[in-house]
Amino acid sequence: MFAMEVTGGCYCGAVRYEATGDFLAKGMCFCRECRHISGGGANVLLGMPAAGFEYVEGEPSHFTRDDFEGSVTREFCGKCGTHLLTRSPRMAGAVLIKVGSLDDQDVYGMPAMAVYCCEKKDYHVVPEGVASFDKFPTR
């Protein structure tokens, strides 16, 4: 883990953010909800401290499902629909930034883990050497 500064935003430029802090997680999620949001692929995410995250231009729209316990809140641009991040009760104090919204996606490198692989489809690929878990790993 090392402290980083990253910037990013949506496709149309209406919402921009900055984040500073240690990378808390680098992963891929194959759960049905993430595949739905991503358009069918894995949700590729970078976890960073919520305390170091701020929107510097525009404000995102929010969505939280109310039909099951422990639902995450997704933040996205209300104009172009770009998904920016997720806030999960499972990872309080962190934001899960969508790697596609980063200005420099190369800072991500490779995922450290793949989660919800039990829901992965045959066309999904987990890179060789990446730790894979059927569900979300417990500490």
Summary of the structure (lengths in Angstrom):
residues: 139
radius of gyration: 14.4
end to end distance: 17.1
largest distance: 39.5
contacts: 402
relative contact order: 0.24
helix: 17%
strand: 40%
